[in-house]
Amino acid sequence: MLFEGLELVSALATLAACLVSVTLLLAVSQQLWQLRWAATRDKSCKLPIPKGSMGFPLIGETGHWLLQGSDFQSSRREKYGNVFKTHLLGRPLIRVTGAENVRKILLGEHQLVSTEWPRSARVLLGPNTVANSIGDIHRNKRKVFSKIFSHEALESYLPKIQLVIQDTLRAWSSQPEAINVYQEAQRLTFRMAVRVLLGFSIPEEDLGHLFEVYQQFVDNVFSLPLDLPFSGYRRGIQARQILQKGLEKAIREKLQCTQGKDYSDALDILIESSKEHGKEMTMQELKDGTLELIFAAYATTASASTSLIMQLLKHPAVLEKLREELRAQGLLHGGGCPCEGTLRLDTLSGLRYLDCVIKEVMRLFTPISGGYRTVLQTFELDGFQIPKGWSVMYSIRDTHDTAPVFKDVNVFDPDRFSQARSEDKDGRFHYLPFGGGVRTCLGKHLAKLFLKVLAVELASTSRFELATRTFPRITLVPVLHPVDGLSVKFFGLDSNQNEILPETEAMLSATV
């Protein structure tokens, strides 16, 4: 017994010594990790590096960011201020909030900073994209892509977008059970991107499979760049390979079939514009371009669409005021649906309250947190040095939340953007849901067009109610969305307004 007791004591002592050693090793390694990044400060600049934590070795604070969501940024901003350092997705990063700070970054493109997405996003989106290009290449690509979202192009997309939305809302209303709005909004925006924006005639079964693969791709765009079996990064690469194969098949089929087109879609414009600039696009460039167009029109628009529906559910007075505006403009009739041909760009632009609703959704529920840049030369920001070689991320949502021009920032109030109040008139960088400077989101007009048509169709043709007792919690990664989706039951409008007019039936049955 005595020997057994001594052996137990010895084993416990050994275990305790191991635990102490491991604890000391972790503490030392973390301290060295912090010192490693402190040593990168620009010695020629007397200003200090921003306050903050670099987290744990290698992984930094990525785990905290994924788990905490919006609390990650707000908690650290409260502790360290509007400019703080951290380490996310394998890179040292300085996060920045505030209109003047963001303004300096956005207007410093090509001089102080240059675009830089996290490595996972750069690899998965591909090297031939607008997002990953810089300098003259970026400027030339933007000129080509700007035609895709021109006034004339949007006018041609509009009736097709309207049909896709109408068809989707009819399907939602015919479901006996509640639907997950976020999941269905993803399907809707994916269908719009593939069918309308790109003009692909992919069979429904193949389209459904492509959607599932694309969902896996998007879910892993912002992942730790560790190419290991079963890692998110590896799953993203595998999804990209499958998508590229499917897109190449769709592109080749589309190039061979040019008859029966009643409008020029984005891919047509992309191909013709590249020819005008003296260089035909390679198949790889076309695949990367189509992948980027789907990415631009899909995840963020699905996020904003879900936020729009959630706010109309939360604020029935806003929905009724929107319907009053539609009635006043002759867009809401006995049959519920707007009359065929009445939705044009100039018609939508004349709906002032609708514009305010969309702006307020994008203020409170901006789909993405911000944008990434890499620092080209050390510069000063808010009393700190931003060292050359570091990454910097300007925060859109936090800038909205802290902008002094907005009153009661947490309140959903579309009238803040009315002509009578115009809270956004003082300084353009207080409100920047689509970024700013030379890298302003090219697809912003398409996104706003889609949201406006969706709002008009919702107000005109649907009654909907929350199918759960409370609204879901919101997370920010990879885009802002409800954690468990948004469960909603859709109905047609009550009583005689639920009847569908013959001409509307014919319009809805058309295929895109």
C-alpha positions as semicolon CSV with decimal commas, in nm:
position;residue;x (nm);y (nm);z (nm)
1;M;0,000;0,000;0,000
2;L;0,282;0,238;0,088
3;F;0,451;0,185;-0,248
4;E;0,121;0,228;-0,432
5;G;0,063;0,556;-0,247
6;L;0,412;0,677;-0,335
7;E;0,357;0,584;-0,702
8;L;0,027;0,780;-0,705
9;V;0,193;1,084;-0,550
10;S;0,477;1,059;-0,803
11;A;0,231;1,032;-1,093
12;L;0,034;1,333;-0,970
13;A;0,355;1,531;-0,927
14;T;0,461;1,440;-1,282
15;L;0,119;1,541;-1,418
16;A;0,132;1,870;-1,228
17;A;0,481;1,939;-1,360
18;C;0,363;1,868;-1,716
19;L;0,065;2,101;-1,677
20;V;0,288;2,377;-1,540
21;S;0,534;2,326;-1,826
22;V;0,260;2,337;-2,088
23;T;0,109;2,648;-1,928
24;L;0,446;2,821;-1,922
25;L;0,515;2,716;-2,281
26;L;0,181;2,857;-2,396
27;A;0,238;3,179;-2,203
28;V;0,589;3,222;-2,345
29;S;0,480;3,138;-2,701
30;Q;0,193;3,384;-2,681
31;Q;0,422;3,655;-2,547
32;L;0,671;3,589;-2,828
33;W;0,378;3,601;-3,074
34;Q;0,282;3,945;-2,947
35;L;0,644;4,066;-2,958
36;R;0,686;3,927;-3,310
37;W;0,422;4,167;-3,441
38;A;0,525;4,457;-3,220
39;A;0,867;4,435;-3,388
40;T;0,713;4,508;-3,728
41;R;0,641;4,872;-3,638
42;D;0,802;5,131;-3,862
43;K;1,107;5,252;-3,667
44;S;1,117;5,576;-3,867
45;C;0,772;5,672;-3,733
46;K;0,743;5,785;-3,373
47;L;0,374;5,702;-3,346
48;P;0,277;5,379;-3,168
49;I;0,106;5,080;-3,328
50;P;-0,266;5,068;-3,239
51;K;-0,367;4,889;-2,921
52;G;-0,521;4,545;-2,933
53;S;-0,445;4,174;-2,909
54;M;-0,291;3,939;-3,164
55;G;-0,458;3,638;-3,003
56;F;-0,292;3,297;-3,008
57;P;0,005;3,189;-3,224
58;L;-0,086;3,120;-3,587
59;I;-0,467;3,130;-3,543
60;G;-0,472;3,478;-3,386
61;E;-0,825;3,585;-3,290
62;T;-1,001;3,405;-3,578
63;G;-1,183;3,174;-3,337
64;H;-1,308;3,468;-3,129
65;W;-1,423;3,645;-3,446
66;L;-1,620;3,344;-3,570
67;L;-1,782;3,277;-3,233
68;Q;-1,854;3,634;-3,119
69;G;-1,990;3,775;-3,444
70;S;-2,085;4,142;-3,409
71;D;-1,969;4,142;-3,045
72;F;-1,610;4,091;-3,159
73;Q;-1,583;4,432;-3,324
74;S;-1,796;4,623;-3,073
75;S;-1,623;4,481;-2,763
76;R;-1,276;4,559;-2,894
77;R;-1,377;4,901;-3,016
78;E;-1,505;4,983;-2,669
79;K;-1,178;4,860;-2,517
80;Y;-0,923;4,991;-2,766
81;G;-1,097;5,267;-2,965
82;N;-1,185;5,316;-3,333
83;V;-0,848;5,186;-3,454
84;F;-0,719;4,859;-3,309
85;K;-0,497;4,567;-3,407
86;T;-0,584;4,199;-3,423
87;H;-0,490;3,885;-3,621
88;L;-0,755;3,724;-3,843
89;L;-0,751;3,458;-4,113
90;G;-0,374;3,423;-4,105
91;R;-0,287;3,795;-4,131
92;P;-0,203;4,081;-3,892
93;L;-0,489;4,326;-3,925
94;I;-0,584;4,675;-3,814
95;R;-0,958;4,736;-3,800
96;V;-1,081;5,090;-3,854
97;T;-1,411;5,264;-3,773
98;G;-1,530;5,621;-3,830
99;A;-1,609;5,832;-4,135
100;E;-1,283;6,031;-4,142
101;N;-1,067;5,724;-4,084
102;V;-1,250;5,526;-4,351
103;R;-1,234;5,822;-4,589
104;K;-0,854;5,830;-4,566
105;I;-0,831;5,461;-4,651
106;L;-1,079;5,464;-4,939
107;L;-0,932;5,774;-5,099
108;G;-0,580;5,644;-5,046
109;E;-0,619;5,355;-5,289
110;H;-0,301;5,301;-5,498
111;Q;-0,105;5,550;-5,282
112;L;-0,145;5,450;-4,916
113;V;-0,320;5,117;-4,958
114;S;-0,403;4,856;-5,217
115;T;-0,683;4,603;-5,224
116;E;-0,617;4,276;-5,050
117;W;-0,871;4,011;-4,971
118;P;-0,777;3,736;-4,723
119;R;-0,572;3,461;-4,889
120;S;-0,864;3,218;-4,887
121;A;-1,082;3,466;-5,078
122;R;-0,804;3,553;-5,325
123;V;-0,748;3,188;-5,413
124;L;-1,114;3,083;-5,425
125;L;-1,238;3,382;-5,626
126;G;-0,949;3,348;-5,870
127;P;-0,673;3,573;-6,006
128;N;-0,869;3,716;-6,301
129;T;-1,136;3,898;-6,099
130;V;-1,202;4,268;-6,056
131;A;-1,173;4,226;-5,680
132;N;-0,820;4,083;-5,699
133;S;-0,681;4,311;-5,972
134;I;-0,490;4,635;-5,913
135;G;-0,362;4,935;-6,106
136;D;-0,435;4,967;-6,477
137;I;-0,567;4,610;-6,494
138;H;-0,827;4,697;-6,232
139;R;-0,925;5,021;-6,406
140;N;-0,971;4,844;-6,740
141;K;-1,173;4,562;-6,586
142;R;-1,400;4,813;-6,412
143;K;-1,467;4,987;-6,744
144;V;-1,580;4,656;-6,890
145;F;-1,788;4,558;-6,587
146;S;-1,947;4,903;-6,561
147;K;-2,135;4,833;-6,884
148;I;-2,292;4,527;-6,723
149;F;-2,457;4,752;-6,463
150;S;-2,531;5,052;-6,683
151;H;-2,876;5,212;-6,695
152;E;-2,952;5,047;-7,029
153;A;-2,845;4,703;-6,906
154;L;-3,049;4,731;-6,585
155;E;-3,355;4,835;-6,785
156;S;-3,323;4,516;-6,991
157;Y;-3,274;4,298;-6,680
158;L;-3,573;4,449;-6,495
159;P;-3,864;4,253;-6,649
160;K;-3,671;3,926;-6,612
161;I;-3,590;4,001;-6,248
162;Q;-3,956;4,084;-6,185
163;L;-4,069;3,753;-6,335
164;V;-3,823;3,551;-6,125
165;I;-3,937;3,727;-5,807
166;Q;-4,307;3,691;-5,889
167;D;-4,265;3,322;-5,963
168;T;-4,075;3,273;-5,637
169;L;-4,335;3,455;-5,424
170;R;-4,612;3,249;-5,579
171;A;-4,419;2,934;-5,487
172;W;-4,367;3,061;-5,131
173;S;-4,738;3,140;-5,093
174;S;-4,839;2,796;-5,219
175;Q;-4,636;2,617;-4,948
176;P;-4,857;2,477;-4,668
177;E;-4,573;2,518;-4,417
178;A;-4,350;2,809;-4,325
179;I;-4,033;2,855;-4,529
180;N;-3,679;2,945;-4,425
181;V;-3,654;3,287;-4,586
182;Y;-3,275;3,308;-4,579
183;Q;-3,229;2,973;-4,752
184;E;-3,497;3,054;-5,007
185;A;-3,354;3,403;-5,064
186;Q;-3,022;3,239;-5,146
187;R;-3,194;3,018;-5,402
188;L;-3,378;3,318;-5,544
189;T;-3,069;3,537;-5,587
190;F;-2,869;3,244;-5,727
191;R;-3,142;3,180;-5,982
192;M;-3,149;3,549;-6,072
193;A;-2,770;3,556;-6,118
194;V;-2,760;3,242;-6,334
195;R;-3,082;3,280;-6,533
196;V;-3,104;3,659;-6,575
197;L;-2,759;3,808;-6,526
198;L;-2,567;3,536;-6,710
199;G;-2,845;3,404;-6,933
200;F;-2,762;3,036;-6,874
201;S;-3,026;2,780;-6,975
202;I;-2,924;2,518;-6,720
203;P;-3,180;2,241;-6,651
204;E;-3,354;2,274;-6,313
205;E;-3,197;1,957;-6,173
206;D;-2,847;2,071;-6,268
207;L;-2,922;2,420;-6,137
208;G;-3,017;2,275;-5,799
209;H;-2,694;2,077;-5,781
210;L;-2,492;2,381;-5,887
211;F;-2,658;2,582;-5,611
212;E;-2,557;2,330;-5,343
213;V;-2,196;2,336;-5,465
214;Y;-2,195;2,715;-5,481
215;Q;-2,325;2,731;-5,123
216;Q;-2,027;2,522;-5,011
217;F;-1,799;2,755;-5,206
218;V;-1,938;3,072;-5,046
219;D;-1,939;2,924;-4,695
220;N;-1,562;2,876;-4,718
221;V;-1,451;3,191;-4,900
222;F;-1,350;3,341;-4,564
223;S;-1,176;3,047;-4,396
224;L;-0,834;2,983;-4,249
225;P;-0,604;2,922;-4,549
226;L;-0,497;2,576;-4,426
227;D;-0,502;2,327;-4,713
228;L;-0,566;2,021;-4,496
229;P;-0,806;1,728;-4,545
230;F;-1,158;1,819;-4,429
231;S;-1,065;2,185;-4,374
232;G;-1,304;2,457;-4,489
233;Y;-1,036;2,588;-4,724
234;R;-1,002;2,245;-4,891
235;R;-1,380;2,215;-4,926
236;G;-1,387;2,560;-5,086
237;I;-1,117;2,460;-5,338
238;Q;-1,305;2,141;-5,425
239;A;-1,628;2,337;-5,473
240;R;-1,447;2,587;-5,697
241;Q;-1,318;2,307;-5,920
242;I;-1,668;2,161;-5,961
243;L;-1,815;2,506;-6,030
244;Q;-1,551;2,588;-6,290
245;K;-1,630;2,266;-6,475
246;G;-2,005;2,336;-6,471
247;L;-1,957;2,700;-6,573
248;E;-1,733;2,606;-6,865
249;K;-2,001;2,370;-6,996
250;A;-2,270;2,640;-6,960
251;I;-2,051;2,904;-7,128
252;R;-1,971;2,681;-7,426
253;E;-2,337;2,593;-7,474
254;K;-2,433;2,959;-7,452
255;L;-2,170;3,064;-7,707
256;Q;-2,305;2,809;-7,953
257;C;-2,669;2,919;-7,911
258;T;-2,719;3,286;-7,997
259;Q;-3,074;3,279;-8,134
260;G;-3,391;3,366;-7,947
261;K;-3,229;3,630;-7,726
262;D;-3,439;3,940;-7,654
263;Y;-3,173;4,118;-7,447
264;S;-2,797;4,125;-7,390
265;D;-2,707;3,963;-7,059
266;A;-2,397;4,033;-6,853
267;L;-2,190;3,760;-7,015
268;D;-2,274;3,893;-7,364
269;I;-2,169;4,242;-7,257
270;L;-1,852;4,108;-7,094
271;I;-1,745;3,926;-7,410
272;E;-1,827;4,213;-7,649
273;S;-1,666;4,477;-7,427
274;S;-1,344;4,279;-7,403
275;K;-1,333;4,260;-7,783
276;E;-1,374;4,637;-7,805
277;H;-1,066;4,673;-7,586
278;G;-0,867;4,462;-7,828
279;K;-0,840;4,140;-7,631
280;E;-1,077;3,845;-7,631
281;M;-1,120;3,680;-7,294
282;T;-0,978;3,331;-7,243
283;M;-1,205;3,056;-7,115
284;Q;-1,039;3,080;-6,773
285;E;-1,105;3,455;-6,762
286;L;-1,468;3,394;-6,860
287;K;-1,508;3,132;-6,587
288;D;-1,354;3,360;-6,324
289;G;-1,569;3,648;-6,447
290;T;-1,893;3,450;-6,425
291;L;-1,797;3,314;-6,083
292;E;-1,736;3,669;-5,961
293;L;-2,066;3,794;-6,107
294;I;-2,259;3,520;-5,927
295;F;-2,068;3,598;-5,607
296;A;-2,149;3,969;-5,639
297;A;-2,520;3,909;-5,704
298;Y;-2,578;3,616;-5,471
299;A;-2,474;3,613;-5,106
300;T;-2,495;3,983;-5,022
301;T;-2,826;4,029;-5,206
302;A;-2,973;3,724;-5,029
303;S;-2,862;3,875;-4,697
304;A;-3,019;4,214;-4,774
305;S;-3,340;4,049;-4,903
306;T;-3,376;3,855;-4,578
307;S;-3,316;4,171;-4,373
308;L;-3,578;4,355;-4,580
309;I;-3,844;4,089;-4,515
310;M;-3,755;4,077;-4,145
311;Q;-3,794;4,453;-4,106
312;L;-4,128;4,456;-4,291
313;L;-4,242;4,186;-4,047
314;K;-4,121;4,385;-3,748
315;H;-4,267;4,714;-3,871
316;P;-4,612;4,666;-4,029
317;A;-4,661;5,044;-4,035
318;V;-4,367;5,069;-4,276
319;L;-4,523;4,804;-4,500
320;E;-4,857;4,985;-4,501
321;K;-4,691;5,318;-4,581
322;L;-4,512;5,147;-4,869
323;R;-4,845;5,014;-4,998
324;E;-4,993;5,363;-4,975
325;E;-4,715;5,493;-5,197
326;L;-4,778;5,215;-5,450
327;R;-5,150;5,297;-5,454
328;A;-5,074;5,664;-5,507
329;Q;-4,854;5,577;-5,805
330;G;-5,110;5,341;-5,955
331;L;-4,898;5,034;-5,888
332;L;-5,136;4,852;-5,653
333;H;-5,465;4,741;-5,802
334;G;-5,746;4,504;-5,718
335;G;-5,558;4,197;-5,835
336;G;-5,263;4,274;-5,613
337;C;-4,983;4,255;-5,872
338;P;-4,841;4,564;-6,041
339;C;-4,971;4,587;-6,395
340;E;-4,748;4,439;-6,663
341;G;-4,501;4,689;-6,801
342;T;-4,550;4,947;-6,524
343;L;-4,224;4,865;-6,347
344;R;-3,950;5,062;-6,516
345;L;-3,636;5,218;-6,375
346;D;-3,786;5,569;-6,381
347;T;-4,100;5,435;-6,210
348;L;-3,897;5,277;-5,931
349;S;-3,678;5,585;-5,888
350;G;-3,993;5,791;-5,833
351;L;-4,093;5,582;-5,530
352;R;-3,930;5,802;-5,266
353;Y;-4,043;5,611;-4,958
354;L;-3,936;5,280;-5,112
355;D;-3,591;5,429;-5,164
356;C;-3,582;5,533;-4,796
357;V;-3,679;5,180;-4,686
358;I;-3,400;5,020;-4,890
359;K;-3,146;5,274;-4,763
360;E;-3,242;5,208;-4,401
361;V;-3,216;4,831;-4,448
362;M;-2,868;4,877;-4,593
363;R;-2,769;5,112;-4,310
364;L;-2,869;4,885;-4,022
365;F;-2,806;4,551;-4,193
366;T;-2,516;4,597;-4,431
367;P;-2,442;4,245;-4,561
368;I;-2,064;4,266;-4,526
369;S;-1,864;4,406;-4,235
370;G;-1,614;4,600;-4,444
371;G;-1,330;4,583;-4,693
372;Y;-0,968;4,470;-4,679
373;R;-0,660;4,661;-4,792
374;T;-0,285;4,610;-4,763
375;V;-0,069;4,904;-4,651
376;L;0,173;5,029;-4,918
377;Q;0,345;5,286;-4,700
378;T;0,326;5,370;-4,331
379;F;0,071;5,641;-4,255
380;E;-0,101;5,800;-3,955
381;L;-0,456;5,728;-3,850
382;D;-0,624;5,856;-3,536
383;G;-0,286;5,912;-3,365
384;F;-0,141;5,570;-3,451
385;Q;0,097;5,446;-3,718
386;I;-0,044;5,198;-3,970
387;P;0,272;5,004;-4,061
388;K;0,368;4,914;-4,416
389;G;0,291;4,552;-4,499
390;W;0,004;4,511;-4,253
391;S;-0,356;4,452;-4,358
392;V;-0,622;4,708;-4,273
393;M;-0,998;4,657;-4,272
394;Y;-1,238;4,949;-4,278
395;S;-1,563;4,873;-4,097
396;I;-1,887;4,965;-4,273
397;R;-2,141;4,853;-4,016
398;D;-1,960;5,002;-3,716
399;T;-1,913;5,330;-3,902
400;H;-2,289;5,342;-3,958
401;D;-2,353;5,262;-3,592
402;T;-2,120;5,533;-3,464
403;A;-2,193;5,805;-3,721
404;P;-2,302;6,122;-3,537
405;V;-2,529;6,226;-3,826
406;F;-2,773;5,943;-3,750
407;K;-3,015;5,983;-3,459
408;D;-3,128;5,677;-3,261
409;V;-2,896;5,457;-3,466
410;N;-3,049;5,129;-3,348
411;V;-3,402;5,228;-3,453
412;F;-3,534;5,119;-3,795
413;D;-3,659;5,452;-3,929
414;P;-3,675;5,491;-4,310
415;D;-3,790;5,852;-4,275
416;R;-3,440;5,950;-4,163
417;F;-3,355;5,948;-4,536
418;S;-3,656;6,156;-4,640
419;Q;-3,606;6,495;-4,801
420;A;-3,736;6,661;-4,485
421;R;-3,466;6,507;-4,264
422;S;-3,184;6,385;-4,491
423;E;-2,966;6,260;-4,206
424;D;-2,709;6,130;-4,455
425;K;-2,646;6,463;-4,625
426;D;-2,348;6,563;-4,406
427;G;-2,050;6,364;-4,527
428;R;-2,067;6,078;-4,773
429;F;-1,845;5,846;-4,567
430;H;-2,094;5,825;-4,280
431;Y;-2,306;5,603;-4,503
432;L;-2,122;5,356;-4,725
433;P;-2,305;5,021;-4,759
434;F;-2,133;4,967;-5,095
435;G;-1,790;5,097;-4,999
436;G;-1,644;5,403;-5,168
437;G;-1,361;5,549;-5,372
438;V;-1,230;5,377;-5,685
439;R;-1,347;5,038;-5,555
440;T;-1,711;5,123;-5,492
441;C;-1,921;4,810;-5,546
442;L;-1,991;4,783;-5,919
443;G;-2,310;4,586;-5,862
444;K;-2,472;4,829;-5,620
445;H;-2,734;4,950;-5,871
446;L;-2,833;4,591;-5,953
447;A;-2,861;4,509;-5,582
448;K;-3,082;4,811;-5,513
449;L;-3,294;4,734;-5,819
450;F;-3,348;4,375;-5,700
451;L;-3,442;4,488;-5,347
452;K;-3,685;4,749;-5,478
453;V;-3,861;4,501;-5,708
454;L;-3,877;4,249;-5,422
455;A;-4,028;4,511;-5,188
456;V;-4,287;4,615;-5,449
457;E;-4,388;4,254;-5,514
458;L;-4,406;4,174;-5,142
459;A;-4,626;4,477;-5,075
460;S;-4,841;4,409;-5,381
461;T;-4,895;4,034;-5,377
462;S;-4,824;3,885;-5,037
463;R;-4,932;3,866;-4,677
464;F;-4,669;3,712;-4,453
465;E;-4,617;3,644;-4,084
466;L;-4,343;3,520;-3,856
467;A;-4,379;3,147;-3,786
468;T;-4,177;3,151;-3,462
469;R;-4,238;3,323;-3,128
470;T;-3,930;3,544;-3,154
471;F;-3,703;3,678;-3,424
472;P;-3,374;3,487;-3,472
473;R;-3,031;3,595;-3,359
474;I;-2,810;3,753;-3,628
475;T;-2,456;3,649;-3,718
476;L;-2,211;3,829;-3,948
477;V;-2,002;3,553;-4,110
478;P;-1,964;3,508;-4,404
479;V;-2,239;3,769;-4,453
480;L;-2,502;3,903;-4,216
481;H;-2,785;3,648;-4,177
482;P;-3,015;3,488;-3,918
483;V;-2,837;3,209;-3,731
484;D;-3,116;2,953;-3,777
485;G;-3,279;3,116;-4,077
486;L;-3,600;3,319;-4,072
487;S;-3,915;3,107;-4,057
488;V;-4,206;3,284;-4,230
489;K;-4,547;3,175;-4,358
490;F;-4,654;3,341;-4,683
491;F;-5,011;3,387;-4,806
492;G;-5,171;3,558;-5,102
493;L;-5,348;3,884;-5,023
494;D;-5,673;3,840;-4,834
495;S;-6,025;3,804;-4,977
496;N;-6,087;3,909;-5,337
497;Q;-5,735;4,050;-5,369
498;N;-5,603;3,695;-5,366
499;E;-5,738;3,631;-5,716
500;I;-5,476;3,629;-5,993
501;L;-5,567;3,813;-6,307
502;P;-5,543;3,622;-6,641
503;E;-5,282;3,857;-6,785
504;T;-5,070;3,820;-6,471
505;E;-5,104;3,442;-6,488
506;A;-4,968;3,447;-6,843
507;M;-4,679;3,671;-6,742
508;L;-4,582;3,454;-6,444
509;S;-4,587;3,133;-6,644
510;A;-4,324;3,266;-6,884
511;T;-3,983;3,104;-6,852
512;V;-3,665;3,297;-6,810
